[in-house]
Amino acid sequence: MCGISLAQADGGVAATDAGLAPLSSLASGADPGASTGPIFRAGIELGFTSYPSGPLGGQQDLLGDVTLLLSIDAAEDFSLELGAAFRLRLFDDPPAQRDQDIGGVLRKADWDEPSDFGQIIRYLRIAGDDSALGLRVGRFRKYSLGLGHLLSRYSNQENPDYHPAGAWGRAGMGPLRLEAFASDIFGARLIAAEAALDFGRLLSNAPEVAGRYQVALSFAHDFGLAAGRTPPLTLMHIDVSAVFARSASTRAMLLTGVGWRLNPLHAGALFGGAVETSLGALKLSVKAELRKQYGGFRQGFFNANYELSRYAGTGFSGVSLLDERLPDTFSGYAEVRMGAQAAFSLDMGFEYFAFGRADADASLALETFGPRFTWVLRASAVGMGVTPRYSAQVEARVRLFSSFYVLGYAGTVFTPQQDGSLTRGGYGGVGVGFDVEKQLP
């Protein structure tokens, strides 16, 4: 099976999926796998950010950023990074918000609800990617549950005033695989789970049969507590997949499925295929599907833009995605992922609806000159051809010395308003980081 499998996509649980890789993978450009004992690291990042005030018609504020970081990395068994980001309002352009800040200087929107304290857990990993049991806690920017027919490339970091830590867990017991996800460990927001049964392993222990035929049942529920504006929602999906060709470097499969939304009942179905292959150091996965949906159900409902689409399904105002009703129509979906070790990774998802709408999401991560220069680009578009909304973010880090690096970031930001609309603004900033590391006995 290829390392970027679409059949059991753990997209979103990798360290680099939270944006730039955590401190534990970048400090002094060291290779954690070359160490024999746990590595402890501590660091601080200082920077300045131009950030929109938030309200409609607001100007740009200047924030001073202070981020404290601590991490410990014990190779494949355990990794933890803690951090606290404090954004200090240095210049408060209209509309004035300083009187609402903590102490008149610390941006209150970053620390005004229990979920915001989840940002302290930047990354927690227990067990390796190939273990039967596994746990991840932290930020999720690109998470897909199973084949991605309920949660597809989902991000819990799109609301600029909401900073949760999510959790993902996996357990494997013979032919049965269980996977669970919560978008917020300190609040009742979005939860999901999947149970997948490997019929090949159930019927035979022969290597050529194991992993060929699978059926999976997925479940996702939004508690409807986000800002009190969206109703509770429950979706379910059944997937059946069959691998019809497999070699040491390539796997091809067919897949089909049916899903539905409860209260009110709406349903949809799909048929497609996926191919995964290794071309030397390059890993490539391609998936294509023909989808049928209508009303309040669609595949990949919880997607990259969901935390903003819960306010406005498309554009900047109007109907929430949870209240949106699609016509009785078909759509075509394609997803491409490729990567070469840690040098780069590129993945894109695109869906076109027969009534003229298109949604897209793409991300690119690169290492240049080794791990000393890393950058990540993410771009999304929703409602193209109808009422479009575009977003993009870029982050970069350059390590100049073993304990010193510079960083920069820029992008669009959408702020939910009290009437449920979104305001679009831009942010950008630069900073420096200092860190030290010590190998423990």
C-alpha positions in Angstrom: 0.0 0.0 0.0 1.3 3.4 -0.9 2.2 5.9 1.8 -0.4 8.4 0.8 -3.3 6.0 0.7 -6.8 7.3 -0.3 -8.4 4.1 0.9 -7.6 4.9 4.5 -6.8 8.5 4.3 -5.2 9.8 7.5 -4.8 13.2 5.9 -4.8 15.7 8.7 -3.1 13.7 11.4 0.4 14.3 10.1 2.5 17.0 11.8 3.0 19.1 8.7 -0.8 19.2 8.1 -1.2 21.8 10.8 0.6 24.3 8.6 4.3 24.6 9.1 5.8 21.6 10.8 6.0 21.8 14.6 9.1 22.9 16.4 10.0 19.3 17.1 10.7 18.5 13.5 12.6 21.7 12.6 14.9 22.6 15.4 18.4 23.0 14.1 17.4 20.8 11.1 18.1 17.7 13.0 16.9 14.2 12.0 14.9 12.8 14.9 15.3 9.3 13.6 19.1 9.5 14.1 18.7 10.1 17.8 18.7 7.3 20.4 16.9 9.2 23.2 14.1 11.7 23.6 14.8 15.2 22.5 13.6 18.2 24.5 13.3 21.6 22.8 12.3 25.1 24.0 11.8 28.2 21.9 10.2 31.6 21.6 8.9 33.4 18.5 8.6 37.2 18.3 6.8 39.0 15.5 4.6 41.8 14.2 1.3 41.2 12.3 -1.0 43.6 10.5 -4.5 42.2 11.2 -8.0 43.4 10.3 -10.1 44.9 13.2 -12.9 42.4 12.2 -16.1 44.5 12.0 -17.4 45.5 8.6 -15.6 48.6 7.4 -12.8 48.2 10.0 -9.2 49.1 9.4 -5.9 47.2 10.1 -4.5 46.9 13.6 -0.9 46.2 14.4 -0.3 43.3 16.7 2.9 42.2 18.5 3.1 38.4 18.7 4.9 36.4 21.4 4.8 32.6 21.2 6.3 30.3 23.8 7.1 26.8 22.7 8.1 23.5 24.5 8.4 20.1 22.9 9.6 16.6 23.5 10.1 14.0 20.8 10.6 10.3 21.5 10.8 9.0 18.0 7.9 6.7 16.9 6.4 6.3 20.4 5.6 9.8 21.6 5.7 13.5 20.6 4.3 16.5 22.3 4.5 20.2 21.6 3.0 22.9 23.9 2.8 26.5 23.1 1.0 29.7 23.9 0.5 32.6 21.5 -0.1 36.0 22.9 -1.2 38.7 20.4 -0.7 42.2 21.9 -2.6 45.1 20.3 0.0 47.8 19.6 -2.0 50.1 17.4 -5.7 50.1 17.5 -7.2 51.6 14.3 -11.0 52.2 14.1 -13.2 50.7 15.2 -11.4 50.8 18.6 -11.3 47.4 20.4 -8.6 48.0 23.1 -11.2 48.5 25.8 -12.4 45.0 25.2 -9.0 43.4 25.4 -7.5 41.7 28.5 -5.6 44.3 30.4 -6.2 46.7 27.4 -3.5 45.0 25.3 -4.0 41.2 25.0 -6.4 40.4 22.2 -9.5 39.0 24.0 -11.0 37.1 21.1 -8.0 34.7 21.3 -8.8 33.7 24.9 -12.5 34.3 25.6 -13.9 30.8 25.5 -12.8 27.4 26.9 -12.0 26.1 23.4 -9.4 28.7 22.9 -7.2 27.1 25.5 -7.0 24.1 23.2 -4.4 26.1 21.2 -1.9 25.4 24.0 -1.8 21.8 22.8 -0.1 22.4 19.4 0.7 18.7 18.7 0.4 15.4 20.6 1.2 12.1 19.0 1.0 8.7 20.7 2.3 5.7 18.7 3.4 5.8 15.1 1.4 5.9 11.8 1.6 2.2 11.3 0.6 1.2 14.9 -2.7 -0.6 15.6 -3.5 2.0 18.2 -2.8 5.7 17.6 -3.8 9.1 19.0 -3.3 12.7 17.7 -4.3 15.9 19.4 -3.9 19.5 18.1 -4.7 21.6 15.1 -6.3 19.9 12.0 -6.1 21.7 8.7 -6.7 18.9 6.2 -8.4 15.9 7.8 -10.4 13.3 5.9 -12.3 10.5 7.6 -11.9 7.2 5.6 -12.6 7.9 2.0 -13.6 11.4 2.7 -17.3 11.1 2.0 -18.4 12.9 5.2 -15.3 14.7 6.4 -13.1 15.7 3.5 -10.0 18.0 3.9 -11.7 19.5 7.0 -10.1 22.3 8.9 -10.9 23.3 12.5 -8.8 26.5 12.2 -10.7 28.7 9.7 -12.6 30.9 12.2 -10.0 33.5 13.3 -11.5 33.9 16.8 -11.8 30.2 17.5 -8.7 28.2 18.4 -9.6 24.6 19.3 -7.5 21.5 19.6 -9.1 18.5 17.9 -8.4 14.8 18.6 -8.1 11.7 16.3 -7.8 8.1 17.4 -7.4 4.8 15.6 -7.7 1.2 16.8 -7.2 -2.0 14.7 -8.4 -5.4 15.8 -7.9 -8.1 13.3 -10.1 -7.3 10.2 -11.8 -4.4 12.0 -10.5 -0.9 12.0 -12.1 1.9 14.1 -11.4 5.6 13.6 -12.8 8.5 15.6 -12.4 12.3 15.4 -13.5 15.3 17.5 -12.9 18.8 16.2 -12.8 20.4 19.7 -11.7 18.5 22.8 -13.0 21.3 25.1 -16.4 21.9 23.4 -19.3 20.0 21.8 -18.8 20.9 18.1 -18.2 18.2 15.5 -17.6 14.5 16.1 -17.2 11.7 13.7 -16.3 8.0 13.6 -15.9 5.1 11.1 -15.9 1.4 11.5 -14.3 -0.5 8.5 -14.4 -4.3 8.0 -11.7 -6.0 5.9 -13.6 -8.9 4.3 -10.4 -10.2 2.8 -8.8 -10.7 6.2 -12.1 -12.0 7.6 -12.1 -14.8 5.1 -8.5 -15.6 4.7 -5.0 -14.8 6.1 -3.5 -15.0 2.7 -1.5 -11.8 1.9 -3.0 -11.6 -1.6 -6.6 -11.5 -0.2 -6.1 -9.2 2.9 -7.0 -5.6 2.3 -8.8 -6.2 -1.0 -12.5 -5.9 0.0 -13.7 -3.5 2.6 -17.0 -2.1 3.8 -17.1 0.9 6.1 -19.9 2.7 8.0 -19.2 6.4 8.8 -21.0 8.8 11.2 -20.7 12.5 11.7 -22.6 14.9 14.0 -22.5 18.6 14.5 -24.0 19.6 17.8 -25.2 23.0 16.4 -23.6 25.0 19.2 -21.3 27.3 17.1 -22.4 30.8 17.9 -26.0 29.5 18.4 -26.7 30.1 14.7 -26.7 26.6 13.2 -29.0 23.6 13.9 -27.7 20.1 14.9 -26.9 17.9 12.0 -26.3 14.1 11.6 -24.9 12.4 8.5 -24.1 8.8 7.8 -22.4 7.0 4.9 -21.7 3.4 3.8 -18.7 2.7 1.6 -17.8 -0.5 -0.3 -14.4 -0.8 -2.0 -12.6 -3.5 -3.9 -9.0 -3.6 -5.0 -8.9 -5.2 -8.5 -5.1 -4.7 -9.1 -2.2 -4.7 -6.7 1.5 -4.9 -7.0 4.5 -3.9 -4.8 4.2 -0.3 -6.0 0.7 0.1 -7.4 -2.9 -0.4 -6.2 -6.1 0.3 -8.1 -9.6 0.0 -6.7 -13.3 0.6 -7.4 -15.5 2.2 -4.8 -19.2 2.9 -4.3 -21.3 4.2 -1.5 -24.5 5.7 -0.3 -25.1 8.4 2.3 -27.9 10.2 4.0 -28.8 13.1 6.3 -31.2 12.7 9.2 -33.9 15.2 10.2 -34.9 15.8 7.4 -34.0 12.8 5.4 -31.9 13.5 2.3 -29.6 11.0 0.5 -27.0 10.6 -2.2 -24.9 8.0 -3.9 -21.5 7.8 -5.7 -19.3 5.5 -7.8 -15.7 5.9 -8.6 -12.2 4.6 -8.5 -8.7 5.3 -7.1 -5.1 4.5 -8.2 -2.1 4.7 -6.0 1.5 4.2 -7.1 5.1 4.8 -6.2 7.5 6.1 -8.9 10.8 5.9 -7.1 10.7 8.5 -4.4 7.5 10.0 -5.7 4.2 8.8 -4.3 1.0 9.5 -6.3 -2.7 9.0 -5.6 -5.6 9.9 -7.9 -9.3 9.5 -7.1 -12.3 10.3 -9.3 -16.0 10.0 -8.5 -19.4 10.6 -10.0 -21.7 11.8 -7.3 -25.5 12.1 -7.0 -27.0 14.3 -4.3 -29.9 16.6 -3.6 -31.5 18.7 -0.9 -29.5 19.0 2.3 -27.1 16.2 1.7 -23.8 16.2 -0.2 -20.7 14.1 -0.1 -17.8 15.8 1.7 -20.2 18.0 3.6 -17.6 18.8 6.3 -14.9 20.2 4.1 -12.1 22.7 4.1 -14.4 25.7 4.3 -17.0 24.2 6.7 -16.2 26.4 9.7 -16.9 29.5 7.6 -19.7 27.9 5.4 -21.7 27.2 8.6 -22.2 31.0 8.5 -22.5 31.5 4.7 -22.6 28.5 2.4 -21.2 30.6 -0.5 -20.1 34.2 -0.7 -20.2 36.4 2.3 -23.8 36.3 3.5 -27.0 34.4 3.0 -27.9 30.8 3.7 -25.7 28.7 5.9 -24.4 25.4 4.5 -26.5 23.6 7.0 -29.7 25.2 5.6 -28.5 25.1 2.0 -30.6 22.9 -0.4 -29.0 21.6 -3.6 -31.0 20.8 -6.7 -31.5 17.2 -7.8 -28.2 16.9 -9.6 -24.9 15.2 -10.3 -21.4 16.3 -9.6 -17.9 15.1 -10.5 -15.1 15.0 -7.9 -11.4 14.5 -8.4 -8.6 14.5 -5.9 -4.8 14.2 -6.5 -2.1 13.8 -4.0 1.6 13.5 -4.6 4.7 13.8 -2.5 8.4 12.9 -2.3 9.7 12.1 1.2 9.9 15.4 3.1 10.9 17.4 0.0 7.4 18.4 -1.1 3.8 17.4 -1.0 1.0 18.6 -3.2 -2.7 17.7 -3.0 -5.8 19.1 -4.7 -9.5 18.5 -4.5 -12.0 19.7 -7.1 -15.8 19.2 -7.4 -18.0 20.5 -10.3 -21.8 20.4 -10.0 -24.0 20.1 -13.1 -25.9 23.3 -12.3 -22.7 25.3 -12.8 -21.1 25.5 -9.4 -17.5 24.4 -8.6 -15.5 24.1 -5.3 -11.7 23.6 -5.1 -9.0 23.3 -2.4 -5.3 22.8 -2.8 -2.2 22.8 -0.6 1.5 22.7 -1.4 4.3 22.2 1.1 8.0 22.5 0.2 11.4 22.0 1.7 14.2 23.9 -0.1 17.8 23.4 0.8 16.8 20.7 3.2 14.6 21.4 6.2 16.2 24.8 6.7 13.7 26.5 4.3 10.1 25.3 4.5 7.0 26.9 3.2 3.3 26.0 2.9 0.6 27.4 0.6 -3.1 26.7 0.9 -5.8 28.1 -1.5 -9.5 27.4 -1.5 -12.5 28.5 -3.5 -16.2 27.8 -2.8 -19.2 28.6 -4.9 -17.4 29.4 -8.2 -19.9 30.1 -10.9 -22.6 31.0 -8.3 -21.5 33.3 -5.4 -17.7 32.7 -5.0 -15.5 33.0 -2.0 -11.8 32.7 -2.3 -9.1 32.3 0.3 -5.3 31.8 0.4 -2.6 31.5 3.1 1.1 31.2 2.9 3.6 30.5 5.6 7.4 30.3 5.4 10.3 29.6 7.8 14.0 30.0 7.1 16.6 28.7 9.6 19.7 30.9 9.4 21.6 29.4 12.3 21.2 26.3 14.5 19.1 28.2 17.0 17.7 31.1 15.0 15.2 31.3 12.2 13.0 33.9 10.6 9.4 33.4 9.5 6.8 35.2 7.5 3.1 34.7 6.8 0.2 36.3 4.9 -3.3 35.5 3.6 -7.0 36.2 3.7 -9.1 36.1 6.8 -12.9 35.9 7.2 -14.5 37.2 10.4 -18.1 36.1 11.3 -20.4 39.0 12.2 -23.3 39.0 14.6 -25.8 38.9 11.7 -24.1 35.7 10.4 -22.3 37.4 7.5 -18.6 37.2 6.8 -16.2 40.1 6.3 -13.0 39.6 4.2 -9.7 41.0 5.2 -6.0 40.3 4.8 -3.2 39.7 7.3 0.5 39.6 7.0 3.5 39.5 9.3 7.1 38.7 10.0 9.0 37.4 13.0 12.0 35.7 14.4 12.4 32.5 16.4 15.0 31.3 18.9 15.2 27.7 20.1 17.5 25.2 21.9 17.5 21.4 22.1 18.9 18.8 24.4 18.9 15.0 24.0 17.7 13.3 27.2 19.4 10.1 28.5 
